[in-house]
Amino acid sequence: MAKPVTKSERAQKQSTGDRILNRELSALTLNERVLDLASDPEQPLLERVRYCSIVSRVLDEFFMIRVAGLLDQAVSGLPVRSTDGRLPQEVLDEIRKRVLALTRAQSKLWTGELCPALADEGVVIGSVEDLSKRDLEKLERSFGREVFPVLTHSVSGPASHFRSYRRSRSASAFSSATRTPTKSDSRGSRSPRAFLVSCARTGRA
């Protein structure tokens, strides 16, 4: 149990916090700026998509390394303070609040702007539910043969559930969906040149 913070320690914390940036929160600030670039309509579409993906990739690494380290400190019960005077649990609480806001904004941008814009250019982002039975069977076989064998847990401590996926990547299936428009195409919409299927992380391990 952490010992109570004295009045002098609280004053020192406030003074230090005004002058020194927190390492973890600064990393989140940088990621928020990357999302701002993804939200900029002046940027080329594929650049915006790339920036949006960078946000997710950086957050994955952030939780696997930075948040895992803070959890280790919080679980240990030691009153370790960061350079800006915060306790691990205080940093974790602030991270949670900011990450929730960041991911909500990212999700809104992805579903409301980027996906429709990609569809207009002939690139359709689908879900597993959009696949046919034959495609699902093929995807299942590919997963069992190529993906599942390399999924390995590494248990190392209280925060191991973050560190187990140090090299994890979101899985996607790619298949061509190009077709020649026919006279029955009433709306005359452009046929997709690519169909990307986002696959949720599996619980099999």
Summary of the structure (lengths in Angstrom):
residues: 205
radius of gyration: 22.4
end to end distance: 35.0
largest distance: 79.2
contacts: 502
relative contact order: 0.12
helix: 58%
strand: 7%
